[in-house]
Amino acid sequence: MTTRPRVGRLERTRFGYGFVRVGEGEDDLFIPPFAMGAALHGDLVVASFLETRREGDAHEIVEVLERGQSGIVGRIEPRGRMTLLLPERPEYPREVLLALHGRASVSRGGRVVVRLKRTPPEPLQGSIVATLGIDDPREDSFVVALEEAVATEFAPEALEEAAGFAESSVAHASQGRADFRRDLVLTIDPEDAKDHDDALSVHASSGGVHEIGVHIADVSHYVGSGGALDTEAQARGNSAYLADTTYPMLPEALSGGLCSLVEGKDRLTVSVVVEIDEEGRVGKSRVVTGVIRSAASLSYPEAARLLGEGGGGIPAALSLLDRLARGLKRRRMEEGGLDLDLPEVRARLDSRGEAIAFEEVRRLPTHELVEEFMLLANRIVGSRALAHELPFFYRVHERPRYDKLRAFFEAARYLGRSGPAPLVTEAKQLRRWATSGKTTRDRIVNLYLLRALEKARYDLVDVGHFGLGMRGYAHFTSPIRRYADLANHRIVKRYLLDGHKRPGGDPWTFASKAMSAGVASHISATEMTADDAERGVLKLKAVRYALQRLGEEARGTIVGLTPGGLFVFLEGWNIEGFLPKRAIGDPSLSLAEHGFSFRSKRTRHRFGLGDSVDVVIARADLERREIELGLRTRAERRAKRPERLRRKVGAGRKGRRR
C-alpha cells in the first residue's frame, strides 16, 4: 500500500466515482464520489490515501493542479455576476458555478461549449468556445471534437504554408530519387479514405524470391521541422477520424493533395524495398527516396474482389502479394505475438447525420495483406534506427501486469475457458486463451484480454512491443496522419537511406525540436483523445438510433457488470445499452463470482457475463448520452399471459396465503 500523495489525471464516471490515472505500469487510484473535492473530469490532480476498504484502497483529491482542456457542453443560466453551467455529460456535476467570458452573446438557457481556464483559480473561470444552435445530428462530430479538445481549425500560418506548394514541386524534387513509375504500384485503403499514405509494388521472380516495394508518402519533404505546419502537426499529434467528419493532422492541400498517393499522379515517397519468399523469409532490404505513380487506388472490398476473380495484371499482383503476406504472418506468429479478433463497428448515416444501421467492418484478406507489409516496413526502419542508436519514436507496449492478467483469467474461466494460468512472459502464451471471435461470448473473452493489456504508446527508448512480440518496432508508414511517423521520416532520410553518406553532427541535436520525451508523451495522449472522440461520436449516434426505437424489443448479451447494473450488447443492432439493477425488480440481487454475475438471494436467478437477456429500449437521453434498457421478460410474462391463466394463478396465490 502506497500512502504518499500521487499526481495524475482524474477520470470521473457517470456513476459519480472516478479514478486518477497516475502513469504507465501503476494502479489507478479509486476516488469515491464524496472525495472529489473541487476536481472535475479531466483535471490534473493530487490524490492522497483515504482508507482501505474490502474491495481495495480509496483515495481523495487534495489539490487541483491544472484544469482539463476538454470542452464542456451544457446550458447556461446567469447568477448575478456568475454563471451556472448545466453540463450534459454525466461525467461532470449537474451544476458548475463559474465566471464565464462571452456570456453576454448567449441568451439564457443557451447551449454552449465552455473551456475552463487552465490554471485553477477560485472561483472557476472559463470562456465560451462555441455556441450551439438547435440539436443537429450533422454537428455531432464537431461537438464531440470540441469536448475532447480535438483541433477543428488550422492556424492561418499553417494553411498559408501548405498553399505555397504547387503540383510542379513533385517534378522538381524527383531528381536523384529512385524511379518506381514504371512499376505496377497499388494503393489499398478503406472505401471512405480521405488520404493515401502507403502503396505497394511487386517484382515477381522465377527464383522464388520476390522484390516488394512499400512506398510511403514523403510528407517530410513538405513539412520541415520547426515551421508552422510542423508546429500544427505536432500539436494535433494525429488525424481524428470520426463517424462523419475527419479532422486531419495536415491541411487538405497536403493530406488529400500533394502528399496523398492518388491514382495517376506522380508522388514523392520514402520506400522500403525488400526481398521476400513465399515462406515469409525476409532477405536484403534497402531504404530509398523515390517517386511513384499509383496505377490504381483500390478499396479493400475492390481489391478482395479482384483477388478472388484472378487473372493477369492487377489481380496477379494482388495474388502474389497475398501469398507473400500469408508467409510473413505465419513466420511472425511463429516468432511471437498475439492476434485479437475484435470487430470494428461503424455507423452508416443518412444525409441528416442520423444512423441507419451499425455495421461490423468485415475483415477481408486484403486488410491482412496491407497490414503485414506495413508491419514489415515499420520493423525494418525501427531495427535500423535501434542498431545505429538514433533518436526515434518507437511504438512500445509493456508486458501486462499480473493483477490485470489474473482478472482476465478469472473472466475467461467464467466464460468457459480452462487450463492453468501461465506466468506470462511472452504474448504467444496468451494465444490459447484468445478465441476466434465468432460469437459474442468469444468476443467478450478477447475484449477482457485487451483490457488486461497495457496501452501501446510512443517512447524514445525501445522497451519492445509485447503484443507483436517484437523489438525495435516503430511507426513509419502513416506520416500523413501520425506525427510520430513524420518525425521518424526525417531521421530515416538523414541517417538511414541506402547509398547516402551519413552527415556529421549529433543526431540528437538535429532531432531536438521534434523528438523528446515530452513530445512522445503528448502524441501518445492525442492518440487516446482521438480514440475517445471516435467512440464518443459513435455513442451519440447510437443514442439517436435508440431514441427512434423506444419501446422496441431486442435480444442482447451481457458484456459487463457494475454494482449499479448490466451493460448489454444488443445483437443485430450492434450497440450497447445499460440495464439498471433497479429495472430488474429484484432487490435481493447482489454481485457474485468475482463480480461476473448478479445472483438473486430470493429466486436463485442469475444474470451473468455472456448470458443472453431479452430487453426493451426504455429511455434514450441525448444530453446524458445514455441508453437505458428495461427487462422484457417480466413485463411480457404478465402482458402476454392468457386472461384465464392469470385468474387461475391469482387464485392460487390467494389460496397459499390462506
Salt bridges, closest charged atoms under 4 A:
GLU11 OE1 - ARG21 NH2 3.16
GLU26 OE1 - ARG6 NH2 2.24
ASP27 OD1 - ARG401 NH2 2.34
ASP28 OD2 - ARG21 NH1 2.08
ASP43 OD2 - ARG67 NH1 2.52
GLU51 OE2 - ARG53 NE 2.87
GLU66 OE2 - ARG9 NH2 3.60
GLU66 OE2 - ARG118 NH1 3.08
GLU77 OE1 - ARG108 NE 2.91
GLU88 OE2 - ARG111 NE 2.58
GLU91 OE1 - ARG89 NE 3.27
GLU122 OE2 - ARG67 NH2 3.97
ASP135 OD2 - ARG544 NH1 2.80
ASP136 OD1 - ARG138 NE 3.20
ASP140 OD2 - LYS541 NZ 2.96
ASP140 OD1 - ARG544 NH2 2.85
GLU147 OE1 - ARG89 NH1 3.74
GLU147 OE1 - ARG625 NH1 2.72
GLU148 OE2 - ARG89 NH1 3.28
GLU167 OE2 - ARG267 NH1 2.68
ASP179 OD2 - ARG181 NH2 2.84
ASP183 OD1 - HIS203 NE2 3.14
ASP189 OD2 - HIS196 ND1 2.77
ASP192 OD1 - ARG346 NH1 3.53
ASP197 OD2 - ARG481 NE 3.96
GLU211 OE2 - ARG286 NH1 3.40
ASP218 OD2 - ARG177 NH2 2.65
ASP218 OD2 - LYS493 NZ 3.04
ASP230 OD1 - ARG490 NH2 2.83
GLU232 OE2 - ARG236 NE 2.95
ASP244 OD2 - LYS541 NZ 3.40
ASP266 OD2 - ARG181 NH1 2.93
ASP266 OD1 - ARG293 NE 2.66
ASP277 OD2 - ARG281 NE 2.82
GLU278 OE2 - HIS210 NE2 3.74
GLU278 OE1 - ARG323 NE 3.31
GLU309 OE2 - ARG305 NH1 3.17
ASP322 OD2 - ARG326 NE 2.96
GLU335 OE1 - ARG379 NH1 3.30
ASP339 OD2 - LYS329 NZ 2.95
GLU344 OE2 - ARG346 NE 3.04
ASP350 OD2 - ARG352 NH2 2.95
GLU359 OE2 - ARG348 NE 2.65
GLU360 OE2 - ARG443 NH1 2.50
GLU368 OE1 - LYS329 NZ 3.40
GLU371 OE1 - ARG363 NH2 3.25
GLU372 OE2 - ARG332 NH2 2.60
GLU398 OE2 - ARG457 NH2 2.32
ASP403 OD1 - ARG401 NE 3.32
GLU410 OE1 - HIS594 ND1 3.80
GLU454 OE2 - LYS404 NZ 3.89
ASP459 OD2 - ARG457 NH1 2.70
ASP462 OD2 - ARG471 NE 3.26
ASP485 OD1 - ARG482 NE 2.86
ASP498 OD2 - ARG384 NH1 2.83
GLU527 OE1 - ARG395 NH1 3.07
ASP532 OD1 - ARG535 NH2 2.50
GLU553 OE1 - ARG632 NH1 3.16
ASP586 OD1 - ARG602 NH2 3.83
GLU593 OE1 - ARG599 NE 3.34
ASP611 OD2 - ARG606 NE 3.79
ASP614 OD1 - ARG555 NH1 2.80
ASP614 OD1 - ARG632 NH2 3.50
ASP621 OD2 - ARG619 NH1 3.24
GLU623 OE2 - ARG75 NE 3.44
GLU626 OE2 - ARG14 NH1 3.12
GLU626 OE1 - ARG619 NH2 2.99
GLU628 OE1 - ARG582 NH2 3.15
GLU628 OE1 - ARG619 NH2 3.10
GLU636 OE1 - ARG632 NE 3.89
GLU636 OE1 - LYS640 NZ 2.79
GLU643 OE1 - ARG646 NH2 2.35
GLU643 OE2 - ARG647 NH1 3.96
